[in-house]
Amino acid sequence: MRCLLGLFAVTVLAVAPALGWEHWGGDRGGTRFSPLARITPANVGNLVRAWEFRTGDLDRRAAAVMARTKFQATPLFVEDSIIFCSPFNEVIALDPGSGAQKWRYDPKINTNQRPGNRYVCRGVAYWVDDQAPERAVCRARIFMGTNDVRVIALDATTGIPCADFGANGEIKLEIGRQLEWPGEFQITSAPVVSRGVVIVGSAISDNRRVDAPLGTVRAFDARTGGLRWSWDPLIHSGIVAGMPMSGRRCR
């Protein structure tokens, strides 16, 4: 995995009509299954590299920073583009035929922090607003959660932030307590969008303290960014789950 850091490669057997990959797990059920049948056990050995794309991180970022990264993004194939995110939450859209970059969005993540789960972005989410006019800006949106706890909405065809979502395309999560250090709390996985609501989880540095940030699941209006609901999976029915350590810290 480390040798693939900053490198995105695609191999193809032949040009063929393509089906989309609109969700991180392939479809709404997360089956991660493709019905494409032209690549089989009999011919998979004939695959050749069609093109490769480099994010440029290895060339322009300090080695000490790159040592705190993981490249785990699963690309989407939507809007005639391959769209994925880098460990630093840069969203990149590529031409599927040539690998040429179509657009790129950089949220300018502060690399002075030290994310507990390293810098990582496992994917983005795609959503089409069926109430918006055809060809309207941000009718098709890409959503991403970031290492510095933001949720960002971009126009899927241009990468421009959706001005009507939060503050110029982004919202900052209210964690509810002081972080022990910058990076203790982050968003690493792709959001889920359902019925006009974008839902995000969180990643928290484990086994550090009893009063660590909660693993709250949050849902926001996919059009405006307004908070719709939140849910704490370990606080319900009078039960509060946590570490039975009487306030001690793990070392």
Buried (B, 14 or more C-beta within 10 A) or exposed (E): EEEEBBEBEBEBBEEEEEEEBBBBBBBEEEEEEEEEEEBEEEEEEEEEEBBEBEBEBEEEBEEEBBEBBBBBBBBBBBBEBBBBBBBBBBBBBBBBBEBEEBBBBEBEBEBEBBBBBBBBBBBBBBBBBEEBEEEEBBBBBBBBBBBBBBBBBBBBBBBBBBEEBBEEBBBEBEBEEEBBEBBBBBBBBBBBBEEBBBBBBBBBBEEBBEEBBBBBBBBBBBBBBEEBEBEEEEBEEEEEEEBEEEEEEEE
